[in-house]
Amino acid sequence: MTNTPAPGASSPVRQKTAASEARGARLLVGLIGGAFLLLIAAFVSMIFLAQGEVRLNAVGPIAAAPGAERGGVVFHGTANIWEVRGRLTQDDARQVSLAIDLVGPTAQPAPAGLQLSLSLERADGTGTPIPLDHRLVRPGSLVATSAPLETGQWRLRLTLPEIEALQEFSVEP
């Protein structure tokens, strides 16, 4: 007489295969879940690792013209909630002229009472920063002019509440 398994009963080999498939599926789900948890943890930690400085990007050059004999650069970037759009030109005496527009997230200009300061400093950190007096042309738009600068690499520092925006440029001989 042969022993035939009862209907619905599985063989020991089939049970081992099903158990290893279940283990593999659990391992795969665990790995995917762990990857998602690491991704969430990375996003949460970005809040605590945020820096207080942002770089403004050079968009393009400004050709030499009267009053800007050495040309200049157009720059753009975001500092906190403000979109910064600027133009930096240099005259024949190596004076830097700045024109900066600050625009909010809903396209409104920055209020006149926004606390900000402008300064120039050597890019290598030597010397003392040179504060720039600026004047408001209209809401969200300001202009400033520096004294003649020495040749070399310089950095414009725009200080806003909670963040500073930086733009590097060079002054040629």
C-alpha positions in Angstrom: 0.0 0.0 0.0 1.3 3.4 -0.9 0.9 6.4 1.3 -0.6 9.2 -0.7 -0.9 12.5 0.9 -4.3 13.7 1.8 -5.7 16.5 -0.3 -4.6 19.9 0.9 -1.5 18.5 2.7 1.9 19.7 1.4 5.2 17.9 1.2 8.1 18.8 3.4 10.0 20.2 0.3 7.1 22.4 -0.6 6.9 23.7 3.0 10.6 24.6 3.0 10.3 26.5 -0.3 7.3 28.4 1.0 9.1 29.3 4.2 12.2 30.6 2.3 10.0 32.6 0.0 8.2 34.2 2.9 11.6 35.0 4.6 12.9 36.6 1.3 9.7 38.7 1.0 10.0 39.9 4.6 13.7 40.7 4.0 12.9 42.7 0.9 10.1 44.6 2.6 12.5 45.4 5.5 15.2 46.7 3.2 12.8 48.9 1.3 11.2 50.2 4.6 14.7 50.9 6.0 15.7 52.8 2.9 12.6 55.0 3.2 13.2 55.6 6.9 16.8 56.7 6.1 15.5 59.0 3.4 13.0 60.6 5.9 15.8 61.0 8.5 18.0 62.7 5.9 15.3 65.2 5.1 14.6 65.9 8.8 18.3 66.4 9.5 18.6 69.0 6.7 16.7 71.4 8.9 19.4 71.2 11.6 22.3 71.3 9.1 21.2 74.4 7.2 23.9 77.0 6.8 23.6 80.6 7.5 25.2 81.6 4.1 24.1 81.1 0.5 25.9 81.8 -2.7 24.4 84.0 -5.3 24.9 82.7 -8.9 26.5 84.8 -11.6 24.0 84.8 -14.5 26.1 86.7 -17.1 28.5 89.5 -17.8 27.8 93.1 -18.3 29.6 94.8 -21.1 31.8 97.8 -20.6 30.0 101.1 -20.9 30.4 104.7 -19.7 30.3 104.6 -15.9 31.1 100.8 -16.0 34.3 100.8 -17.9 35.4 97.5 -16.5 32.1 95.8 -17.1 30.4 93.7 -14.4 28.2 90.8 -13.7 24.5 90.0 -13.2 23.8 87.7 -10.3 20.7 86.0 -9.0 19.8 83.7 -6.1 17.5 83.0 -3.1 18.2 84.1 0.4 15.7 82.9 2.9 12.3 83.9 1.4 13.8 86.7 -0.8 14.7 86.3 -4.4 17.9 88.4 -4.9 18.5 89.9 -8.4 21.6 92.1 -8.7 24.0 93.9 -11.0 27.5 94.7 -10.0 29.6 97.0 -12.2 33.1 98.5 -11.9 34.2 101.9 -13.2 37.6 103.0 -14.4 38.7 103.9 -10.8 37.8 100.4 -9.6 34.8 101.6 -7.7 32.0 99.0 -7.5 28.4 100.0 -8.1 25.6 97.7 -7.0 21.9 97.6 -7.8 19.9 94.9 -6.0 16.2 94.0 -6.2 14.7 91.9 -3.4 11.4 90.1 -4.3 9.3 88.1 -1.9 7.6 84.7 -2.6 4.4 86.3 -3.9 6.3 88.7 -6.2 6.0 91.6 -3.7 9.0 93.8 -3.2 10.8 93.8 0.1 9.4 96.3 2.6 11.3 99.5 3.3 11.9 98.5 6.9 13.7 95.2 6.1 16.9 95.1 8.1 19.8 94.4 5.8 23.4 95.4 5.3 25.9 95.3 2.6 29.7 94.9 2.9 32.7 94.0 0.8 35.5 91.8 2.0 38.5 90.1 0.6 37.7 86.6 -0.6 40.7 85.1 1.2 39.5 86.6 4.5 42.3 89.1 5.0 41.6 92.6 5.9 38.5 94.1 7.5 35.1 94.1 5.8 34.1 97.4 4.2 30.5 98.3 5.0 28.6 99.9 2.1 26.0 102.6 2.6 23.0 101.8 0.5 19.9 103.8 -0.4 16.5 102.7 -1.2 15.4 103.6 -4.7 11.9 102.2 -4.4 10.5 99.3 -2.3 12.7 96.3 -2.7 15.3 98.1 -4.8 18.6 99.5 -3.4 21.8 100.9 -4.8 25.3 101.3 -3.3 28.7 102.4 -4.4 32.1 101.5 -2.9 35.3 103.4 -2.6 38.1 102.3 -5.0 39.1 98.7 -4.4 42.5 97.1 -4.5 43.0 94.4 -7.2 42.2 90.8 -6.3 39.3 88.6 -5.4 36.4 90.2 -3.5 33.2 89.1 -1.9 29.9 91.0 -1.6 28.1 90.1 1.6 24.3 90.8 1.8 23.2 90.3 5.4 19.4 89.7 5.9 17.6 88.5 9.0 18.7 84.8 9.6 20.9 84.5 6.5 23.7 86.0 4.5 24.1 85.9 0.7 27.5 86.0 -0.9 28.7 87.0 -4.4 32.3 86.8 -5.4 33.9 88.9 -8.1 37.4 90.1 -9.1 38.9 93.5 -9.5 41.5 93.5 -12.2 44.5 96.0 -12.4 
